[in-house]
Amino acid sequence: MGTSPRDDERDDLADTTVLRATLVSGGMVIPDAVVETAGDRLVYAGPAAGYSGATIARQDLLVMPGLIDVHCHGGGGAGFPDGGSSAAATAIAFHRRMGTTSMLGSLVSAAPDTLLDRIATLSPLVRAGELGGIHLEGPFIARSRCGAQDPRYIIDADPGLLRDLLAAGGGAIRSMTIAPETSHFAEAAQILIDHDVVVSLGHSSADHATARRALDACIGGTVSATHLFNGMEPMHHRSPGLVAACLAAAGRGELVVELVSDAVHLDPATVAMVFDTVGPDQIALVSDAMAAAGMPDGHYRLGPAQVTVDRGIAHLSDSGDRPVIAGGTSVMLDLVRTAVGGGVDVAAAVASATRTPARLVGMSDRGVLAAGMRADLVVTGPDLGLRHVMRDGKWVQ
């Protein structure tokens, strides 16, 4: 998973500013399209018949917007919760080469001083445009559904601490996972909404009534569900819980559900069912990747947790006979490919990896290919194998 294109798969596009290929963007597929860039912007992206420039030969390639990951803990051997700015830069560079041109750096539950330190490390990368923002996955979550997170650092929502974390970020924090059943949920949610931060419901044992009250408390804000199904009570026909509440809210257009479509966190048929149920405009594919993404099997860290990767699957090292999944090892293009292989339409899968996450976190100049948008592109073969990546008008892969 997450491998670079082979040399024999590459086409030399180093000086190319015009491509003619199949365009996949905005929920559409245009079989014969032209994409032209100038500097860091797109100047044309549409049918070849409407292009006024010089005619060029069509290539058997797909061109899509740069992929956007709003839940990523690291990759390439480095993690956002575990190291300094050089580790963060390593993770960013790895995912960028793999086609993720914009991403949030995700942190996990930790002591307040540790979170403040990590926010101080990542915030300059947000201001420099290297990261699209910071995602806090905790510490206001449920111990009963902590997953790979260390329960020692999970606490009830603390409005004072939340204000300190947001102040430390100086606008860099874009999303926060919070359990609906935590104390002071409504107050914490309102603070997040007031700071234009996505309220992401997850890592929760909430029943359906509690989940509905949480959704009601988020009216006026932007809401998502952290990796739907994972870190939640399973949905039962007599106990619908958070899963049913989130699916219903997504169906009403009130919430975006994250899906880790790597065939480990979710069966591909489950992913296809959610696409058929709520549609790509309410789905954001996310990697939940940790440091081991793109790396061989072995031992890694996810915050304070020790993680073992075996046959590409990350789990807590001390989880015994019932391994606890500890993040992902796939990259965003892997998720698109797996979703399509499971029956999701390619246009829908790409939209959920580009347009929907861009809208969710307010990246208004990316996520679709259209004139005036930032020149972020991913070029693949017909099989969705990676060929090239452009970010800010420059080929990086």
TORKOL-4160 file (C-alpha; in steps of 0.2 Angstrom, whole numbers, padded with zeros to 4 digits, m for minus):
397
<pt num="1" X="0000" Y="0000" Z="0000"/>
<pt num="2" X="0006" Y="0018" Z="m0003"/>
<pt num="3" X="0019" Y="0014" Z="m0015"/>
<pt num="4" X="0028" Y="0025" Z="m0028"/>
<pt num="5" X="0025" Y="0022" Z="m0046"/>
<pt num="6" X="0038" Y="0011" Z="m0055"/>
<pt num="7" X="0050" Y="0019" Z="m0067"/>
<pt num="8" X="0042" Y="0010" Z="m0081"/>
<pt num="9" X="0025" Y="0017" Z="m0077"/>
<pt num="10" X="0031" Y="0035" Z="m0077"/>
<pt num="11" X="0028" Y="0048" Z="m0091"/>
<pt num="12" X="0040" Y="0063" Z="m0091"/>
<pt num="13" X="0028" Y="0078" Z="m0087"/>
<pt num="14" X="0042" Y="0089" Z="m0079"/>
<pt num="15" X="0038" Y="0104" Z="m0090"/>
<pt num="16" X="0020" Y="0100" Z="m0094"/>
<pt num="17" X="0007" Y="0113" Z="m0091"/>
<pt num="18" X="m0007" Y="0105" Z="m0102"/>
<pt num="19" X="m0014" Y="0088" Z="m0101"/>
<pt num="20" X="m0027" Y="0079" Z="m0111"/>
<pt num="21" X="m0034" Y="0064" Z="m0103"/>
<pt num="22" X="m0050" Y="0058" Z="m0094"/>
<pt num="23" X="m0055" Y="0070" Z="m0081"/>
<pt num="24" X="m0063" Y="0064" Z="m0064"/>
<pt num="25" X="m0069" Y="0079" Z="m0054"/>
<pt num="26" X="m0084" Y="0086" Z="m0045"/>
<pt num="27" X="m0094" Y="0070" Z="m0047"/>
<pt num="28" X="m0091" Y="0069" Z="m0065"/>
<pt num="29" X="m0080" Y="0059" Z="m0078"/>
<pt num="30" X="m0076" Y="0068" Z="m0094"/>
<pt num="31" X="m0068" Y="0055" Z="m0106"/>
<pt num="32" X="m0059" Y="0068" Z="m0117"/>
<pt num="33" X="m0054" Y="0083" Z="m0107"/>
<pt num="34" X="m0040" Y="0096" Z="m0106"/>
<pt num="35" X="m0032" Y="0102" Z="m0090"/>
<pt num="36" X="m0021" Y="0118" Z="m0091"/>
<pt num="37" X="m0011" Y="0126" Z="m0077"/>
<pt num="38" X="m0002" Y="0143" Z="m0076"/>
<pt num="39" X="0009" Y="0146" Z="m0061"/>
<pt num="40" X="m0001" Y="0139" Z="m0046"/>
<pt num="41" X="m0018" Y="0140" Z="m0054"/>
<pt num="42" X="m0029" Y="0130" Z="m0066"/>
<pt num="43" X="m0034" Y="0140" Z="m0081"/>
<pt num="44" X="m0044" Y="0127" Z="m0090"/>
<pt num="45" X="m0052" Y="0110" Z="m0085"/>
<pt num="46" X="m0065" Y="0104" Z="m0095"/>
<pt num="47" X="m0070" Y="0095" Z="m0112"/>
<pt num="48" X="m0057" Y="0095" Z="m0125"/>
<pt num="49" X="m0070" Y="0101" Z="m0138"/>
<pt num="50" X="m0071" Y="0118" Z="m0128"/>
<pt num="51" X="m0052" Y="0121" Z="m0126"/>
<pt num="52" X="m0046" Y="0135" Z="m0137"/>
<pt num="53" X="m0027" Y="0131" Z="m0136"/>
<pt num="54" X="m0016" Y="0120" Z="m0147"/>
<pt num="55" X="m0022" Y="0102" Z="m0150"/>
<pt num="56" X="m0012" Y="0089" Z="m0141"/>
<pt num="57" X="m0013" Y="0070" Z="m0141"/>
<pt num="58" X="m0024" Y="0062" Z="m0128"/>
<pt num="59" X="m0016" Y="0051" Z="m0116"/>
<pt num="60" X="m0023" Y="0035" Z="m0108"/>
<pt num="61" X="m0023" Y="0043" Z="m0090"/>
<pt num="62" X="m0035" Y="0049" Z="m0077"/>
<pt num="63" X="m0033" Y="0067" Z="m0070"/>
<pt num="64" X="m0041" Y="0071" Z="m0053"/>
<pt num="65" X="m0039" Y="0085" Z="m0040"/>
<pt num="66" X="m0026" Y="0083" Z="m0027"/>
<pt num="67" X="m0032" Y="0072" Z="m0013"/>
<pt num="68" X="m0037" Y="0079" Z="0004"/>
<pt num="69" X="m0035" Y="0069" Z="0020"/>
<pt num="70" X="m0044" Y="0077" Z="0035"/>
<pt num="71" X="m0039" Y="0063" Z="0047"/>
<pt num="72" X="m0020" Y="0058" Z="0046"/>
<pt num="73" X="m0008" Y="0054" Z="0061"/>
<pt num="74" X="0008" Y="0052" Z="0050"/>
<pt num="75" X="0017" Y="0041" Z="0037"/>
<pt num="76" X="0034" Y="0037" Z="0030"/>
<pt num="77" X="0040" Y="0032" Z="0047"/>
<pt num="78" X="0035" Y="0048" Z="0056"/>
<pt num="79" X="0020" Y="0054" Z="0066"/>
<pt num="80" X="0012" Y="0070" Z="0070"/>
<pt num="81" X="0009" Y="0065" Z="0089"/>
<pt num="82" X="0026" Y="0058" Z="0091"/>
<pt num="83" X="0040" Y="0070" Z="0086"/>
<pt num="84" X="0045" Y="0088" Z="0081"/>
<pt num="85" X="0044" Y="0098" Z="0065"/>
<pt num="86" X="0056" Y="0087" Z="0056"/>
<pt num="87" X="0045" Y="0072" Z="0059"/>
<pt num="88" X="0030" Y="0081" Z="0053"/>
<pt num="89" X="0039" Y="0087" Z="0038"/>
<pt num="90" X="0043" Y="0069" Z="0034"/>
<pt num="91" X="0025" Y="0063" Z="0035"/>
<pt num="92" X="0019" Y="0077" Z="0025"/>
<pt num="93" X="0031" Y="0074" Z="0011"/>
<pt num="94" X="0027" Y="0056" Z="0011"/>
<pt num="95" X="0009" Y="0058" Z="0009"/>
<pt num="96" X="0011" Y="0072" Z="m0004"/>
<pt num="97" X="0022" Y="0061" Z="m0015"/>
<pt num="98" X="0007" Y="0048" Z="m0014"/>
<pt num="99" X="m0006" Y="0061" Z="m0020"/>
<pt num="100" X="m0012" Y="0069" Z="m0004"/>
<pt num="101" X="m0009" Y="0087" Z="m0008"/>
<pt num="102" X="m0018" Y="0094" Z="0007"/>
<pt num="103" X="m0020" Y="0086" Z="0024"/>
<pt num="104" X="m0024" Y="0089" Z="0043"/>
<pt num="105" X="m0011" Y="0083" Z="0055"/>
<pt num="106" X="m0020" Y="0073" Z="0068"/>
<pt num="107" X="m0015" Y="0072" Z="0086"/>
<pt num="108" X="m0021" Y="0059" Z="0099"/>
<pt num="109" X="m0026" Y="0060" Z="0118"/>
<pt num="110" X="m0012" Y="0066" Z="0128"/>
<pt num="111" X="m0007" Y="0076" Z="0144"/>
<pt num="112" X="m0012" Y="0094" Z="0141"/>
<pt num="113" X="0006" Y="0100" Z="0141"/>
<pt num="114" X="0010" Y="0087" Z="0127"/>
<pt num="115" X="m0005" Y="0093" Z="0117"/>
<pt num="116" X="0000" Y="0111" Z="0119"/>
<pt num="117" X="0018" Y="0106" Z="0114"/>
<pt num="118" X="0012" Y="0097" Z="0098"/>
<pt num="119" X="0000" Y="0111" Z="0093"/>
<pt num="120" X="0015" Y="0123" Z="0095"/>
<pt num="121" X="0025" Y="0112" Z="0083"/>
<pt num="122" X="0012" Y="0110" Z="0070"/>
<pt num="123" X="0004" Y="0127" Z="0070"/>
<pt num="124" X="0019" Y="0135" Z="0060"/>
<pt num="125" X="0017" Y="0122" Z="0047"/>
<pt num="126" X="m0001" Y="0127" Z="0045"/>
<pt num="127" X="0003" Y="0145" Z="0044"/>
<pt num="128" X="0016" Y="0141" Z="0030"/>
<pt num="129" X="0003" Y="0131" Z="0020"/>
<pt num="130" X="0012" Y="0114" Z="0023"/>
<pt num="131" X="m0003" Y="0108" Z="0033"/>
<pt num="132" X="m0021" Y="0112" Z="0030"/>
<pt num="133" X="m0024" Y="0112" Z="0049"/>
<pt num="134" X="m0024" Y="0102" Z="0065"/>
<pt num="135" X="m0036" Y="0088" Z="0070"/>
<pt num="136" X="m0037" Y="0084" Z="0089"/>
<pt num="137" X="m0043" Y="0066" Z="0091"/>
<pt num="138" X="m0047" Y="0068" Z="0109"/>
<pt num="139" X="m0044" Y="0070" Z="0124"/>
<pt num="140" X="m0063" Y="0073" Z="0127"/>
<pt num="141" X="m0068" Y="0055" Z="0121"/>
<pt num="142" X="m0075" Y="0039" Z="0129"/>
<pt num="143" X="m0063" Y="0027" Z="0138"/>
<pt num="144" X="m0075" Y="0013" Z="0133"/>
<pt num="145" X="m0072" Y="0016" Z="0115"/>
<pt num="146" X="m0054" Y="0023" Z="0116"/>
<pt num="147" X="m0047" Y="0011" Z="0103"/>
<pt num="148" X="m0029" Y="0013" Z="0102"/>
<pt num="149" X="m0029" Y="0029" Z="0113"/>
<pt num="150" X="m0021" Y="0029" Z="0130"/>
<pt num="151" X="m0036" Y="0029" Z="0143"/>
<pt num="152" X="m0024" Y="0038" Z="0155"/>
<pt num="153" X="m0026" Y="0054" Z="0145"/>
<pt num="154" X="m0045" Y="0053" Z="0141"/>
<pt num="155" X="m0054" Y="0066" Z="0151"/>
<pt num="156" X="m0072" Y="0074" Z="0152"/>
<pt num="157" X="m0073" Y="0090" Z="0141"/>
<pt num="158" X="m0065" Y="0104" Z="0150"/>
<pt num="159" X="m0070" Y="0121" Z="0142"/>
<pt num="160" X="m0056" Y="0130" Z="0150"/>
<pt num="161" X="m0043" Y="0118" Z="0143"/>
<pt num="162" X="m0052" Y="0118" Z="0126"/>
<pt num="163" X="m0050" Y="0137" Z="0125"/>
<pt num="164" X="m0032" Y="0135" Z="0129"/>
<pt num="165" X="m0029" Y="0123" Z="0115"/>
<pt num="166" X="m0038" Y="0133" Z="0103"/>
<pt num="167" X="m0028" Y="0149" Z="0108"/>
<pt num="168" X="m0012" Y="0140" Z="0107"/>
<pt num="169" X="m0016" Y="0135" Z="0089"/>
<pt num="170" X="m0020" Y="0153" Z="0084"/>
<pt num="171" X="m0033" Y="0147" Z="0071"/>
<pt num="172" X="m0023" Y="0131" Z="0066"/>
<pt num="173" X="m0035" Y="0119" Z="0074"/>
<pt num="174" X="m0048" Y="0114" Z="0061"/>
<pt num="175" X="m0057" Y="0099" Z="0068"/>
<pt num="176" X="m0059" Y="0090" Z="0085"/>
<pt num="177" X="m0066" Y="0073" Z="0089"/>
<pt num="178" X="m0077" Y="0073" Z="0104"/>
<pt num="179" X="m0089" Y="0060" Z="0112"/>
<pt num="180" X="m0107" Y="0065" Z="0113"/>
<pt num="181" X="m0109" Y="0058" Z="0131"/>
<pt num="182" X="m0094" Y="0068" Z="0138"/>
<pt num="183" X="m0098" Y="0081" Z="0152"/>
<pt num="184" X="m0101" Y="0099" Z="0145"/>
<pt num="185" X="m0103" Y="0093" Z="0128"/>
<pt num="186" X="m0115" Y="0107" Z="0123"/>
<pt num="187" X="m0103" Y="0120" Z="0130"/>
<pt num="188" X="m0088" Y="0113" Z="0121"/>
<pt num="189" X="m0097" Y="0111" Z="0105"/>
<pt num="190" X="m0102" Y="0129" Z="0105"/>
<pt num="191" X="m0084" Y="0134" Z="0109"/>
<pt num="192" X="m0078" Y="0124" Z="0094"/>
<pt num="193" X="m0092" Y="0131" Z="0083"/>
<pt num="194" X="m0088" Y="0149" Z="0088"/>
<pt num="195" X="m0070" Y="0146" Z="0083"/>
<pt num="196" X="m0075" Y="0138" Z="0066"/>
<pt num="197" X="m0069" Y="0121" Z="0071"/>
<pt num="198" X="m0077" Y="0105" Z="0064"/>
<pt num="199" X="m0086" Y="0096" Z="0078"/>
<pt num="200" X="m0082" Y="0078" Z="0074"/>
<pt num="201" X="m0093" Y="0065" Z="0084"/>
<pt num="202" X="m0083" Y="0049" Z="0088"/>
<pt num="203" X="m0074" Y="0037" Z="0100"/>
<pt num="204" X="m0091" Y="0035" Z="0109"/>
<pt num="205" X="m0103" Y="0023" Z="0117"/>
<pt num="206" X="m0117" Y="0035" Z="0116"/>
<pt num="207" X="m0135" Y="0029" Z="0114"/>
<pt num="208" X="m0146" Y="0036" Z="0100"/>
<pt num="209" X="m0155" Y="0049" Z="0112"/>
<pt num="210" X="m0138" Y="0056" Z="0118"/>
<pt num="211" X="m0132" Y="0056" Z="0100"/>
<pt num="212" X="m0147" Y="0066" Z="0094"/>
<pt num="213" X="m0145" Y="0078" Z="0108"/>
<pt num="214" X="m0127" Y="0081" Z="0103"/>
<pt num="215" X="m0132" Y="0084" Z="0085"/>
<pt num="216" X="m0145" Y="0097" Z="0091"/>
<pt num="217" X="m0132" Y="0106" Z="0101"/>
<pt num="218" X="m0121" Y="0107" Z="0085"/>
<pt num="219" X="m0134" Y="0117" Z="0075"/>
<pt num="220" X="m0126" Y="0131" Z="0066"/>
<pt num="221" X="m0109" Y="0122" Z="0065"/>
<pt num="222" X="m0100" Y="0110" Z="0054"/>
<pt num="223" X="m0101" Y="0092" Z="0060"/>
<pt num="224" X="m0093" Y="0076" Z="0055"/>
<pt num="225" X="m0092" Y="0058" Z="0062"/>
<pt num="226" X="m0075" Y="0052" Z="0066"/>
<pt num="227" X="m0071" Y="0036" Z="0056"/>
<pt num="228" X="m0090" Y="0030" Z="0056"/>
<pt num="229" X="m0092" Y="0013" Z="0063"/>
<pt num="230" X="m0075" Y="0012" Z="0071"/>
<pt num="231" X="m0073" Y="0018" Z="0089"/>
<pt num="232" X="m0092" Y="0017" Z="0091"/>
<pt num="233" X="m0105" Y="0004" Z="0098"/>
<pt num="234" X="m0111" Y="m0007" Z="0083"/>
<pt num="235" X="m0128" Y="m0002" Z="0077"/>
<pt num="236" X="m0142" Y="m0014" Z="0082"/>
<pt num="237" X="m0160" Y="m0014" Z="0076"/>
<pt num="238" X="m0166" Y="m0011" Z="0094"/>
<pt num="239" X="m0151" Y="m0001" Z="0099"/>
<pt num="240" X="m0147" Y="0011" Z="0084"/>
<pt num="241" X="m0134" Y="0022" Z="0094"/>
<pt num="242" X="m0122" Y="0034" Z="0086"/>
<pt num="243" X="m0120" Y="0025" Z="0070"/>
<pt num="244" X="m0138" Y="0027" Z="0065"/>
<pt num="245" X="m0139" Y="0045" Z="0071"/>
<pt num="246" X="m0124" Y="0050" Z="0060"/>
<pt num="247" X="m0131" Y="0040" Z="0045"/>
<pt num="248" X="m0148" Y="0049" Z="0047"/>
<pt num="249" X="m0140" Y="0066" Z="0049"/>
<pt num="250" X="m0129" Y="0063" Z="0034"/>
<pt num="251" X="m0144" Y="0058" Z="0024"/>
<pt num="252" X="m0152" Y="0075" Z="0029"/>
<pt num="253" X="m0136" Y="0084" Z="0023"/>
<pt num="254" X="m0132" Y="0089" Z="0041"/>
<pt num="255" X="m0116" Y="0079" Z="0044"/>
<pt num="256" X="m0101" Y="0072" Z="0034"/>
<pt num="257" X="m0096" Y="0054" Z="0039"/>
<pt num="258" X="m0078" Y="0049" Z="0038"/>
<pt num="259" X="m0074" Y="0032" Z="0031"/>
<pt num="260" X="m0058" Y="0022" Z="0031"/>
<pt num="261" X="m0060" Y="0012" Z="0016"/>
<pt num="262" X="m0045" Y="0002" Z="0017"/>
<pt num="263" X="m0053" Y="m0016" Z="0018"/>
<pt num="264" X="m0046" Y="m0017" Z="0036"/>
<pt num="265" X="m0057" Y="m0004" Z="0046"/>
<pt num="266" X="m0072" Y="m0007" Z="0035"/>
<pt num="267" X="m0078" Y="m0021" Z="0023"/>
<pt num="268" X="m0079" Y="m0014" Z="0005"/>
<pt num="269" X="m0097" Y="m0019" Z="0005"/>
<pt num="270" X="m0100" Y="m0008" Z="0020"/>
<pt num="271" X="m0092" Y="0007" Z="0011"/>
<pt num="272" X="m0102" Y="0004" Z="m0004"/>
<pt num="273" X="m0118" Y="0004" Z="0007"/>
<pt num="274" X="m0114" Y="0021" Z="0014"/>
<pt num="275" X="m0111" Y="0028" Z="m0003"/>
<pt num="276" X="m0128" Y="0021" Z="m0009"/>
<pt num="277" X="m0137" Y="0028" Z="0007"/>
<pt num="278" X="m0130" Y="0045" Z="0009"/>
<pt num="279" X="m0120" Y="0049" Z="m0007"/>
<pt num="280" X="m0103" Y="0056" Z="m0009"/>
<pt num="281" X="m0107" Y="0074" Z="m0004"/>
<pt num="282" X="m0109" Y="0068" Z="0014"/>
<pt num="283" X="m0094" Y="0056" Z="0014"/>
<pt num="284" X="m0075" Y="0060" Z="0017"/>
<pt num="285" X="m0063" Y="0046" Z="0014"/>
<pt num="286" X="m0049" Y="0047" Z="0027"/>
<pt num="287" X="m0033" Y="0037" Z="0029"/>
<pt num="288" X="m0032" Y="0038" Z="0048"/>
<pt num="289" X="m0014" Y="0034" Z="0043"/>
<pt num="290" X="0000" Y="0033" Z="0056"/>
<pt num="291" X="0019" Y="0032" Z="0055"/>
<pt num="292" X="0019" Y="0015" Z="0048"/>
<pt num="293" X="0010" Y="0020" Z="0031"/>
<pt num="294" X="0022" Y="0016" Z="0017"/>
<pt num="295" X="0034" Y="0007" Z="0028"/>
<pt num="296" X="0038" Y="m0012" Z="0031"/>
<pt num="297" X="0030" Y="m0022" Z="0045"/>
<pt num="298" X="0037" Y="m0019" Z="0062"/>
<pt num="299" X="0036" Y="m0009" Z="0078"/>
<pt num="300" X="0030" Y="0010" Z="0078"/>
<pt num="301" X="0022" Y="0022" Z="0089"/>
<pt num="302" X="0005" Y="0032" Z="0089"/>
<pt num="303" X="0007" Y="0045" Z="0103"/>
<pt num="304" X="0011" Y="0035" Z="0119"/>
<pt num="305" X="0005" Y="0019" Z="0112"/>
<pt num="306" X="0016" Y="0005" Z="0105"/>
<pt num="307" X="0010" Y="m0002" Z="0088"/>
<pt num="308" X="0014" Y="m0018" Z="0079"/>
<pt num="309" X="0011" Y="m0019" Z="0060"/>
<pt num="310" X="0009" Y="m0036" Z="0054"/>
<pt num="311" X="0005" Y="m0039" Z="0035"/>
<pt num="312" X="0001" Y="m0021" Z="0033"/>
<pt num="313" X="m0011" Y="m0020" Z="0048"/>
<pt num="314" X="m0007" Y="m0009" Z="0063"/>
<pt num="315" X="m0013" Y="m0015" Z="0080"/>
<pt num="316" X="m0009" Y="m0011" Z="0098"/>
<pt num="317" X="0006" Y="m0021" Z="0103"/>
<pt num="318" X="m0001" Y="m0027" Z="0120"/>
<pt num="319" X="m0019" Y="m0031" Z="0114"/>
<pt num="320" X="m0017" Y="m0050" Z="0115"/>
<pt num="321" X="m0028" Y="m0062" Z="0106"/>
<pt num="322" X="m0041" Y="m0049" Z="0100"/>
<pt num="323" X="m0030" Y="m0036" Z="0091"/>
<pt num="324" X="m0035" Y="m0018" Z="0093"/>
<pt num="325" X="m0033" Y="m0008" Z="0076"/>
<pt num="326" X="m0021" Y="0006" Z="0079"/>
<pt num="327" X="m0023" Y="0018" Z="0064"/>
<pt num="328" X="m0021" Y="0014" Z="0046"/>
<pt num="329" X="m0006" Y="0010" Z="0034"/>
<pt num="330" X="m0014" Y="0016" Z="0018"/>
<pt num="331" X="m0014" Y="0032" Z="0008"/>
<pt num="332" X="m0028" Y="0041" Z="0001"/>
<pt num="333" X="m0026" Y="0035" Z="m0017"/>
<pt num="334" X="m0027" Y="0017" Z="m0009"/>
<pt num="335" X="m0044" Y="0021" Z="m0001"/>
<pt num="336" X="m0051" Y="0027" Z="m0018"/>
<pt num="337" X="m0045" Y="0012" Z="m0027"/>
<pt num="338" X="m0052" Y="0000" Z="m0013"/>
<pt num="339" X="m0068" Y="0009" Z="m0013"/>
<pt num="340" X="m0070" Y="0008" Z="m0032"/>
<pt num="341" X="m0065" Y="m0011" Z="m0031"/>
<pt num="342" X="m0079" Y="m0013" Z="m0019"/>
<pt num="343" X="m0092" Y="m0006" Z="m0031"/>
<pt num="344" X="m0092" Y="0013" Z="m0028"/>
<pt num="345" X="m0092" Y="0023" Z="m0044"/>
<pt num="346" X="m0075" Y="0031" Z="m0048"/>
<pt num="347" X="m0083" Y="0049" Z="m0049"/>
<pt num="348" X="m0091" Y="0047" Z="m0032"/>
<pt num="349" X="m0075" Y="0040" Z="m0024"/>
<pt num="350" X="m0065" Y="0054" Z="m0030"/>
<pt num="351" X="m0077" Y="0067" Z="m0025"/>
<pt num="352" X="m0077" Y="0060" Z="m0007"/>
<pt num="353" X="m0058" Y="0061" Z="m0007"/>
<pt num="354" X="m0057" Y="0079" Z="m0014"/>
<pt num="355" X="m0073" Y="0090" Z="m0015"/>
<pt num="356" X="m0081" Y="0084" Z="0001"/>
<pt num="357" X="m0066" Y="0085" Z="0013"/>
<pt num="358" X="m0062" Y="0102" Z="0005"/>
<pt num="359" X="m0079" Y="0109" Z="0009"/>
<pt num="360" X="m0079" Y="0101" Z="0026"/>
<pt num="361" X="m0064" Y="0110" Z="0032"/>
<pt num="362" X="m0066" Y="0126" Z="0022"/>
<pt num="363" X="m0053" Y="0124" Z="0008"/>
<pt num="364" X="m0062" Y="0134" Z="m0004"/>
<pt num="365" X="m0048" Y="0134" Z="m0018"/>
<pt num="366" X="m0046" Y="0116" Z="m0020"/>
<pt num="367" X="m0055" Y="0099" Z="m0021"/>
<pt num="368" X="m0062" Y="0101" Z="m0039"/>
<pt num="369" X="m0053" Y="0105" Z="m0056"/>
<pt num="370" X="m0060" Y="0122" Z="m0062"/>
<pt num="371" X="m0052" Y="0138" Z="m0068"/>
<pt num="372" X="m0045" Y="0148" Z="m0054"/>
<pt num="373" X="m0043" Y="0134" Z="m0042"/>
<pt num="374" X="m0026" Y="0129" Z="m0035"/>
<pt num="375" X="m0016" Y="0118" Z="m0047"/>
<pt num="376" X="m0016" Y="0102" Z="m0037"/>
<pt num="377" X="m0018" Y="0087" Z="m0048"/>
<pt num="378" X="m0016" Y="0068" Z="m0046"/>
<pt num="379" X="m0012" Y="0058" Z="m0062"/>
<pt num="380" X="m0016" Y="0040" Z="m0063"/>
<pt num="381" X="m0017" Y="0026" Z="m0075"/>
<pt num="382" X="m0034" Y="0018" Z="m0079"/>
<pt num="383" X="m0031" Y="0006" Z="m0065"/>
<pt num="384" X="m0029" Y="0021" Z="m0053"/>
<pt num="385" X="m0011" Y="0017" Z="m0051"/>
<pt num="386" X="m0001" Y="0033" Z="m0046"/>
<pt num="387" X="0009" Y="0041" Z="m0060"/>
<pt num="388" X="0011" Y="0059" Z="m0055"/>
<pt num="389" X="0007" Y="0073" Z="m0042"/>
<pt num="390" X="0006" Y="0091" Z="m0044"/>
<pt num="391" X="0004" Y="0103" Z="m0030"/>
<pt num="392" X="0004" Y="0122" Z="m0031"/>
<pt num="393" X="0008" Y="0120" Z="m0050"/>
<pt num="394" X="0024" Y="0111" Z="m0047"/>
<pt num="395" X="0026" Y="0092" Z="m0051"/>
<pt num="396" X="0031" Y="0084" Z="m0035"/>
<pt num="397" X="0030" Y="0066" Z="m0041"/>
